[in-house]
Amino acid sequence: MVARKDQPEPADKSTGASSSSDSKNNDKSKDNSSFPAKNQGKKDKNAESSDLSEEDEQLKGELEMLVERLSEPDTSLYAPSLEALRSLIRTSTSSMTSVPKPLKFLRPHYGRLRRQHGTWASGSDRQALADILSDRDITMEDSEEDLGPVIRESLRYRFLGTQEDPGSWGHEYVRHLAAEIGQQYAEREGQEYQTEKLLELALVLVPYFLQHNAEPEAVDLLLELEAIDRIVPHVDKDNFERVCLYILGCVHYLPFPEDTECLRTAHRIYRSQDRYFDAMKISIRLDYPKMIREDWDACKDSKLRVQMAFLLARQRLQLPSASEGMEEGATEQEGGEGEAVEQALAGTNLSRHYVALAKELDVFTGKKPEDIYKTHLENVRPGWGGTGGAEGTGVDSARQNLASSIVNGFLNAGYGNDPLIAAAGNDNAWIYRNKDMGMMSATASVGLIHLWNLDQGLEALDTYLYSTEDSVKAGAFLALGLLNSGIQSEEDPALALLGDSLSQEGIPAMTRVASIAGLGLAYAGTRKEEVLDLLLPILGDSGVSLEITAFTALSLGQIFAGSAHGEVASSILQVLLELEEAKMYGRFLALGLALLYLGKQEEAETTVETLRAFKHPLAGVTRVLVDVCAYAGTGNVLKVQEMLHICTDHIADSQIPRSDRPQAVAVLGIALLAMGEEVSGEMSVRAFNHLMHYGEPVIRRSVPLALGILHASNPRAHTLDTLSKYSHDSDLHVAVNAIFAMGLVGAGSNHARLAQMLRGLAAYYHKDPDCLFMVRISQGLLHMAKGTCSLGPYYSNREIMSPAAIAGLLSTVISFLDGDNLILGKNYHWMLYQLVSAIHPRFLITLDEETLEPKPVTVRVGQAVDTVGQAGKPKSITGFQTHTTPVLLGHSERAELGTNEYLPLSSNLEGFVLLRKNPEYFEEDEDQ
């Protein structure tokens, strides 16, 4: 914010000559430019006098006369001369690209005026001259006078002047003064001016900026002075939206705690303007339960509270109790709105609206995996095609059926009907076409098929919950967790049934693991204390296996993601301290601990330093995971550089498996750090290209997974081309991870080009069971919920990060670091269902505020445009199309109402939006 660079320079710095001249003089100057004459200065002066018009000559002479009077011994001439100078400067006009003529003609006399000011005694005349010098300095270079360097002279003379309104000298002077304030504050140590004086002057300039549509300059000035909170009293109903938009746009570029202070300032502004929904969005970003409750209690509009309840439900948060850090007298939820708010918070109507949307889009009918495999287009020999074994041979393939079971679950997620399992009825025909742990994954898919529908899902699971087959029963427990993902109810069936299974003696280890994982999926992000009472004793039990302990830590990390829960963190650290060797499950201990500090930034420093003292093979991986999770989505450049530095290390210790080396998670960490901000994401992609070319094998295997996290449900052409290239890599681990990343990137998009790429890969890898298995999984993810859902962890115009979604993505991706033993092994392919925590419909459904029933209205849907800092009222979308709600929104799309007949109670149109009749609407307005 250096305004001096924006000042136009006069054409001739030595004489202040006018920039305009005839073509003949221009030609002469070009001819002689390489051979400067000895008397060039004299000729320039003659040229100047000949170029000036009669009016300019008169003005120049008048100014020189006034300057001469200031040098005369008669002090009575000073005041009228200074007033005349000030009047001429203030009333001068010029084009936007030239310096005002009075300032240009006074330029040769600047040193003389400075000397004159130094000889005058204190008084009103000296102050008036200081005002003129302060304004005159905006056209001067930093150093060109014999009295010393001209550095921030505008500011110095401002303090010596009359302290009148700086806005009376014009906008350019105010901008220049603001730039010098910022420079002076940056060098404030040992300088003449105190911070208080600079801030006092800044608070004089801020109202001027806000009144003249220069909100970014007001925000920049206070950010440089580390006093952004002082802007709140100067904001009004006409400019608060632009101020908050710019403040929130600056958050990604500020370190901690400046970013937090900006968020708190925007929160205060929204509260002062009664924008409680926007205030709660910031409270959720800050993760302050007290602020969330204060926003709720301050809002007296019962319908707006329902809209705020939908927002809390999306974040999987319950309304904090009034006693939780609140002052006495905080109002409780009123009885009249209780039922609507409870339904919104619990998500009980999510399934109903989702199914209604599917029926309107004509995608409700169940699909078979073969419908998306389209093996008739693959042009390969019979083998891996349909759902009933090798085509033409009748041979049943357990591996093929396992893939179809998982794909069937993702493909029909949330619809409550499918052609495989539901069609088989109670004889469990399809379940038993899988082998061993394959039956667990097949049974678990029932919970995914009935996602968000507790009543129908529990009825469908009843048969499997009491099965005598251990694998089927374990799958039913996992399905119970999938069924409850993101949904809350008073009966709490997941807690009751899974809690009972954990209390039983002698149950198989896998059944116990399934129950623990089910609890993690059911309550991810909810921070439910009742679950803590169930799982924490298991974590501290030294008699259980490392497998059970690790998955318990992972589930606790998912449930209390972003809470920095001290008791859980200390328990996991104790387990890590006592761990003697790094086994396959150890990474889940590390991830469980890291998820606790998701987004907590410096709050994780103590834990990171503690891990530095550990002498365990997993200590490095755990430390890196905790560090990147703490700064997830911040785009912190220093952390990204630290991760890149880790990637350059070479670990020769053969005792540490490749999948448990810090480089693997450091690559994922770069994506995690950059995923919340577009510029950081673009820079990280370039870093991944270098790592892929020059990195060690463990790094190369992690790069595709990092790209998958970075662009989840965002199938950009460049990303798809890159992953397609990696999917043909000579290292099959790289290929498998790239194929899965293609599924992540295209999840829920039905992207036609990606579907063609995957069919090509199915033909290319038709003889490789692992790669072909992953191709089928990616095809299922691509067509997830028939294109109506997304895995993107950001929502509300990409402003809020969902801890549950991040936990689900990381849990699955970390499993791929040792894919041979986990996802592609015999027992842990069900870890793919961890993605369910990130699944959410990508619809926009408008509801009537009175009935809370769908109300179709016209909306425009187009590509989102960044309007931060733009002048006027720019359009927020481009290339839009007009639709009638409900509609589906893509990753980078945004919607706005097509008419002003209704007012949305949400500032962003996505998910459930309540509509209120506009009292100022008239139909003839639309015709005009």
Number of C-alpha atoms within 10 A of each C-alpha: 16 14 16 19 9 12 16 12 17 20 14 13 13 12 17 20 21 21 13 11 14 8 9 8 13 11 10 10 12 9 10 10 9 8 7 10 11 8 8 10 13 12 11 16 15 11 15 17 14 12 18 16 11 11 9 16 15 11 16 17 13 16 21 14 12 18 21 14 18 22 14 11 9 9 12 12 14 21 16 14 20 21 16 15 19 19 11 17 20 16 11 13 13 9 7 8 11 16 22 18 21 22 22 22 22 19 20 15 14 18 18 16 19 16 12 15 20 10 9 13 10 11 10 12 22 21 21 23 27 24 24 23 22 23 26 20 24 23 19 20 14 15 11 11 14 9 11 10 12 16 15 19 21 27 23 17 23 21 18 17 21 17 13 11 11 18 16 10 18 13 15 16 21 25 24 24 29 28 21 23 26 22 16 21 18 11 11 15 11 7 10 9 17 13 15 9 12 20 20 10 18 21 18 14 21 24 18 19 19 23 14 9 16 20 26 20 21 23 25 20 23 20 20 17 19 15 18 21 18 16 20 17 11 15 21 15 10 11 15 20 17 22 27 24 16 21 24 19 16 18 17 18 15 16 15 14 10 17 18 16 17 24 22 19 22 27 24 19 26 22 19 17 14 14 18 26 23 19 26 25 20 25 21 19 17 18 16 13 19 18 21 22 23 22 24 26 16 13 17 13 11 17 21 20 23 25 23 26 25 23 23 20 21 22 22 24 19 17 16 17 14 19 12 10 13 15 10 8 8 15 13 11 16 11 8 9 14 13 12 18 22 19 18 24 27 23 22 18 14 21 19 14 17 20 16 16 21 18 13 11 13 9 17 21 14 21 18 18 27 17 9 19 24 14 20 12 11 18 11 14 14 15 17 25 23 20 22 18 20 17 16 9 9 9 11 15 17 18 19 22 24 25 24 27 30 27 28 30 32 29 29 30 27 28 27 23 19 22 14 21 22 17 13 13 11 11 10 17 14 20 21 15 18 23 17 15 21 28 27 31 31 32 32 32 29 34 31 32 29 29 30 28 24 22 10 13 23 21 9 20 22 11 15 22 21 12 13 9 14 20 23 28 25 29 32 34 31 35 37 33 31 34 32 29 29 30 24 24 15 6 8 13 16 28 21 10 14 22 19 12 17 19 11 9 7 8 12 11 15 20 22 23 21 29 30 30 28 30 30 33 31 28 28 29 29 23 21 15 10 10 19 16 11 19 21 18 12 17 22 16 12 12 8 12 10 18 17 21 27 25 25 30 31 28 31 34 34 34 29 29 28 24 19 21 16 9 10 22 20 13 17 24 19 13 19 23 15 10 15 11 13 17 15 17 17 23 25 23 26 26 27 30 33 30 35 29 30 28 27 21 20 15 13 22 16 9 20 21 11 12 22 13 9 15 10 17 21 25 23 20 24 29 24 24 26 28 27 30 28 27 24 26 24 25 26 21 15 10 19 24 12 13 23 19 12 17 20 14 12 10 11 7 10 7 9 15 14 17 22 23 21 25 29 27 29 27 29 26 26 32 29 27 28 25 27 22 16 12 12 21 22 13 11 23 19 11 16 23 14 12 20 18 10 12 19 16 15 22 27 25 26 29 28 30 31 28 29 30 24 28 24 26 25 23 24 12 10 9 20 23 14 15 25 21 12 23 25 17 14 9 13 16 23 23 22 27 28 32 31 26 30 35 30 30 31 30 32 32 24 21 17 11 12 23 21 15 17 26 22 16 21 26 18 15 15 21 13 11 14 19 25 24 23 25 29 29 23 25 31 28 31 32 25 27 32 25 21 25 25 28 30 27 26 20 17 17 15 13 15 18 21 22 28 33 25 26 34 25 25 21 25 19 28 21 23 24 24 20 19 13 15 20 21 19 12 15 16 18 22 22 19 20 23 22 24 24 28 24 26 19 19 21 22 20 24 24 21 18 21 10 10 17 13 19 17 15 18 15 21 19 25 20 18 18 14 12 17 18 16 11 12 9 8 11 10 15 18 14 9 16 11 14 17 16 20 24 21 21 22 19 21 12 17 23 24 19 19 15 15 15 19 18 17 22 20 21 14 15 23 23 24 22 26 27 23 17 13 12 9 9 14 11 10 7 11 10 6 5
